[in-house]
Every structure is written in C-alpha cells, then in structure tokens.
Amino acid sequence: MPFGISSGPEEYQRRQREFLDGLEGVINIADNICIFGCGDTDEQARNPIQIHSFMGHILTDKGVAPDPSKVIAIQEMPKPVDRNGVQRLLGMYQYLSKFCPKLGKIVLPLRDLTRINVEFIWTDVHESAFNSAKDFIASSTILQYYDVTLPVTLQVDASDEAIGGVLLQNGKPVCFTSHTLDSTERNYAQIEKECLGHRYTCMSKWHQYLYGKKNILVHTDHQPLETIFRKPLSKAPRRLQRIMLKLQQYHFSVQYKKGKEMYIADTLSRAALANPTAMRTS
C-alpha cells in the first residue's frame, strides 16, 4: 500500500484483523500485536512474563503503567519556543493524563499560552510548571486492570470551570479524567454542571466500560442530583432532560456523598487537564 492514503491506517487495521481472526489470545492495533494466554507446561507456569510493553503502556501483574521510554521522551523534551510547541507538549501530557490525576493543575499556566490573542511570553511561572510536570510524570500512578466481573463505582464532581472523575473497582482507580468547561458551560447552574459531568464521563470517556454494565454506582457531592435522578424524566428541568435522556442507555444509580469523601474527583474537577478531548454529543 502506498504511503499518504488517508484511509490507509484503517484499511491496514482491517486487513490485520482479518488475518488474525479466529486466533485466541491475539489482539492487535495496527502493526502492534500482543499474544497472551496461560502456560500449559510447568516451566511456563514457573517463569511467566510479568512485564510486557504494548502501545505505549507497560502491562504488569499489578496493573497498567506508562511506558518508561515514553516518559523519558517527555521528560527530555526541550522547552517550547512558540504556541505550536506548547500544544505539542500538552498533547504528550494528555497521553499521561489517566496515570497522573493532578497533572492538569500543574500545567495550567502552559495551557494559558495556547489561548487565542495571547502573546507568547515564556516566564518563570511557565518554566516552573514545565519543570514541575517533568518531576510529577516520574511518579505516575499504576492503574488497576478493568475486570468485567466486578462492580463499578464512579466519582464525578464539577467545579466552576471543570469536571473531574475517577472510575473505581474495589476502591482502586482504573482510570482518571478531567475536562475543562467551555464558556457556555461555565454559565450553567451547578446542578447542570454536575449532570453534564455524568454525561461526559459515561459517554465521552468510559462508554466501553459502562455500556451494558448493570448496577453502576455513581457518587456525587451535589445532593439535589440524587433527588433529580430518582424522579420521572418529565419532572426534571428541560436542559437536564436532554442530558438525562442520553444517559438512559446506562444502568446506574446516583448516591450522595460528602465532598471530603470524594477527594479524587473533587481534586480533578479543580485541576482540569490541558487540551481536553472534545465531548461526544451524539
């Protein structure tokens, strides 16, 4: 296949899947192929492979961690000299966002440099954020593997400017997320922001984990939201009705918890990740 064809990656992926179709314990993403399974011999059982690199992630017996080579590449990136350089840097940070729940707060000064009509001036504040992010990346969190047999708990919170959430199983984090609200969303009432947080985490970030899952528990520190979700859809305000209607494809219940008991989601909502992924609105 010649280089430069826009549909080339998708076609290559389709051909690879056709080639590997029917093989148990084999998955692929483009030309990255992972083969896994249980050992049949005593020797294989005694000497399992405990660390495996796949698509920029390290898979271990304890969970998922970022590939050290990727972390080193980010740590050794030179200081950006223009707005495009900052955007590339934030894009690399986005790769580590699910492992570093507080990274967004650290890089907020850098994100300001990407705003339209803002002159690019690198100050000591930006230099400090740049260096602090490098240090923080070195201590990335190991995430637990998602287990389809275990119940799921979401902690979702919204602040004036952002949404934050964490997906938990057995009290351990499977993934983190944070999203900066746009200028329109920031004018929403607080209960609308909280409800928007549920739509963002369920539909835009964790749909593959939640769709078809039964008895999902969602914790919120906004007590009126618990009442709203218990009422018939027709009793909710119109803007909430639109959001709640899209959430009806998920089987979850909302439970109120005090903010001090939801410190992870509360922190993430006040430390939004830079360069957030656009929300899926369909």
Secondary structure, DSSP 8 states (H G I E B T S, - for coil): --TT-TTHHHHHHHHHHHHHTT-TTEEEETTEEEE-----SHHHHHS---EEEETTEEEESS-EEE-HHHHHHHHT-----SHHHHHHHHHHHHHTTTT-TTHHHHTHHHHHTTSTT------HHHHHHHHHHHHHHTT---B----TTS--EEEEEE-SSEEEEEEEETTEEEEEEEEE--TTGGGS-HHHHHHHHHHIIIIIISHHHHTT-SSEEEEES-HHHHHHHHS-GGGS-HHHHHHHHHHTTS-EEEEE--GGG-HHHHHHHTS--SS-------
